[in-house]
Amino acid sequence: GYVAYSKLCTHLGCPVGLYEQQLQLLVCPCHQSMFNVANGALPNFGPAPRPLPQLPLMVDSQGYLQSQSDYKEPVGPGFWERS
């Protein structure tokens, strides 16, 4: 299937906006965390503590992308999860 990754880094919430195509890595410009999109956006460098959350997508009968559910993990840094 298809997934969309959250744009918010799991370290401090900076926008992950750089893509290194040859390495298949999304890069956070703030502290250089790198997320491997070929492996579930697991961090393989930098201070990010967990993968980028994934939003599962599907293609509907008209050819449009649709979300299959909400994010299953919190989006952004973990300290936003305080109750």
C-alpha positions as CSV (number, residue, x, y, z in Angstrom):
1,G,0.0,0.0,0.0
2,Y,0.8,3.6,0.2
3,V,1.7,5.8,3.2
4,A,2.3,9.4,3.9
5,Y,4.8,10.4,6.5
6,S,4.3,13.2,9.0
7,K,6.4,16.2,8.2
8,L,7.1,17.0,11.9
9,C,10.3,15.6,13.2
10,T,10.0,13.4,16.2
11,H,12.8,15.2,17.9
12,L,11.6,18.8,18.3
13,G,8.9,19.2,15.7
14,C,10.9,20.9,13.0
15,P,9.5,20.5,9.4
16,V,11.2,17.5,7.7
17,G,11.5,19.0,4.3
18,L,14.6,17.6,2.6
19,Y,14.8,14.4,0.6
20,E,18.1,12.7,-0.3
21,Q,16.8,10.6,-3.3
22,Q,19.9,8.4,-3.8
23,L,19.9,7.4,-0.1
24,Q,16.1,7.4,0.3
25,L,16.3,9.6,3.4
26,L,14.1,12.4,4.7
27,V,16.3,14.9,6.5
28,C,15.3,17.3,9.3
29,P,17.3,20.6,8.7
30,C,17.2,21.6,12.4
31,H,19.4,18.8,13.9
32,Q,20.0,16.6,10.9
33,S,17.9,13.6,11.9
34,M,17.6,11.3,9.0
35,F,14.6,9.0,8.4
36,N,14.9,5.9,6.0
37,V,11.7,5.9,3.9
38,A,12.7,2.5,2.5
39,N,12.4,1.1,6.1
40,G,9.3,2.7,7.7
41,A,11.0,6.1,8.2
42,L,13.1,4.7,11.0
43,P,15.7,7.3,12.2
44,N,19.2,6.2,11.2
45,F,21.1,9.3,12.2
46,G,20.5,12.2,14.6
47,P,18.6,12.8,17.8
48,A,15.1,11.8,16.6
49,P,13.9,9.1,19.1
50,R,11.4,7.3,16.9
51,P,10.2,6.9,13.3
52,L,8.0,9.5,11.5
53,P,4.4,8.5,12.0
54,Q,2.7,7.0,9.0
55,L,-0.7,7.7,7.5
56,P,-2.0,4.7,5.6
57,L,-3.4,5.6,2.2
58,M,-5.4,3.9,-0.5
59,V,-6.5,4.8,-4.0
60,D,-10.3,5.0,-4.3
61,S,-12.4,3.9,-7.4
62,Q,-12.0,7.4,-8.9
63,G,-8.2,7.3,-8.6
64,Y,-7.9,9.7,-5.6
65,L,-5.7,9.1,-2.6
66,Q,-7.7,8.6,0.6
67,S,-6.6,8.1,4.2
68,Q,-7.5,4.7,5.6
69,S,-7.3,5.8,9.2
70,D,-5.7,8.4,11.5
71,Y,-2.1,8.4,12.5
72,K,-1.5,5.5,14.9
73,E,1.3,7.3,16.7
74,P,1.5,10.8,18.0
75,V,2.7,13.3,15.4
76,G,5.7,15.5,16.4
77,P,8.0,15.3,19.4
78,G,7.1,13.0,22.3
79,F,6.9,15.8,24.9
80,W,3.6,17.0,23.3
81,E,2.0,13.8,24.7
82,R,1.6,15.2,28.3
83,S,-1.7,14.6,29.9
